[in-house]
Amino acid sequence: MKLHELRDNPGAAKKSKRVARGPGSGKGKTAGRGIKGQKSRSGVAIGGYEGGQMPLYRRLPKRGFNKPNAKHFTVVNLGQLQAFVDAGKLDAKIDITEDVLVEAGIVRRKLDGVRVLAKGEIKAKLKLAVTGASKAAIAAVEKAGGSLSVTVATAAE
């Protein structure tokens, strides 16, 4: 095979429709835009425009505050951890970090970190190292004989 013999797979590259190129193209004259009106012209910016009426997004009240740099944690419940230990997908003997949780498939991705919450029962002796945990989760893990160390975020509920 030579460079000049390279071709794309049949049907892989579809040619774009050439609009406004005569009546034979099937999209001639008005180019599929209909007749007259704002949408038939160039430079249309309709978006949330309601013909001069006060738009919905301005009529509704605004409340609260959205923190632009808020941290988003992936949540893991104690019941999930126990289920994965019982299924043999998580080894209770090793130190369990966030990367181990991702590898085991308990969490898909870490986001800004993993936070452990106290929903469900934990019987296994686990040694966890995560970004955050609720006070109840820390107490439950220690009651089961394990340890839960929080790295960066505060352990407040």
N, C-alpha and C positions, 0 to 999 in steps of 0.2 A: 504494500500500500504506500502511495506517495501522498504528499501534502495536497496536491491538486485533485486527488481522488476523494478527499474527505467530503462527506455530505451529511446533512442532518437526517435523522430518521424521518420516514414519510409521515406527514401529519404533525410533526413536532413544532414546526414554525408556521403559524397561520398568518397570511397576509392581511393587513388591516384594510377595512372597507374604505375606499376612496370616495368620500361624499362630495356632492356639488361638482361633479365632473360630467355633466350631461345626462340626458334622459335614458341612455342605454345602460347606465350604471345601476339603475334601480333606486338610487338615492340622489337624483339630480335636482335641479332647481332649488327647492327649499332645504335640501340636505336632511330631510327627516325631522325638521324643526317645526313643521306646520306653517301657518300663515300669521304674520304680525304678532304683536304682543311682546312683552319683556323677554320671555324665554327664547324668542326667535332671534334676538339681537345678541351681539357680543358684549362681554363685560357684565354679565348677569351675576348679581350677588343677592340671591333671595334669602337663603338660610332661614332666619327666624322672622323675616319681614312679613307683616300681616296687613299690607296695604294701607299703612298709616295708622291703623288701630294700635293701641298700646300692646306690644308683644307679650305673650304669656309669661316669658321669663322675667319680665319687668313688673307684671301684675302680681305675681306671687311673692309673699313675704320672705325675706331672708332671715335666717336665724343661726346663731352659733358661730363657730370658727373652725375652719379646717386647717390644721397645722401642716404647713408645707413640708416640714422635715420630720414628720412623725415616723416612728419605727414600727415596722410590721413584722410580727413574729409568727412563725409556724407553730401551731399548737399541737402538743402531744398529750394524751390523757394516760394516766397510770394503767387503766384497764387495757388500753392498746398495747402498752409495753408488756403487760402480763400475757396477753394473747399471743404476742410474737415470741415470747420466751417459751410458752407452752407448745407452740407450733414448731419450735426448733429453728426459727429464722433469726433469733437473736441469742447470742451466747452470754449467759449471765456471769460467766467467770471473768470475762475481759472487761476493761474499762470502756464504758459506753460514752462516746463523744457524739457530736452532731453529725460528723462524717459517717460514723458507724450506723446511725439512724437512717441516713440517706441511702447508704449501701444496702441495708436490710429491707428498705422499701416502706418503712413506717411513714416517713415524710418524703415528699417529692423534691422539695428544695428548701434551703435554709432561710431564704429572705434575709432579714436583719438578724436572725438567730432563731433558736428553738426554745419555746417556753413550755414547761411541764405543768400540767394542771391536775388536780386531785380527783378527777372523775373516774370511778371504778376502783377495784381492789388491786393491791399489789402484794404478792406473797414471796416473790423471788428476791434474793439478796443482790441488788444491783448497785454498781458504782457508776453514777451518772455525772457527767460534766457538760452542762448546758448554759445558754446565755441567761435564761430566766426561769423562775419557778415560783409557784404560789407557796405561801407558808404552810398550807394544809398538805401540799404535795411533798414538801421537804419533811414534814412530820411523819407522813405515811411511809415514805421510803426508809426513814431512820427507824421507824417502828418495826418494819419488816427485816431490819438488820443490815440494810445497805447504807449508802451515803449519796448525797446529792450536793454537788458543788456548783455554785452559780458564778460564772466568770465575769461578765461585763455589767449587765443590767442589774437593777436592784431587785431584791427578793420580796418586795412588798406586793401585796395582793391588789 
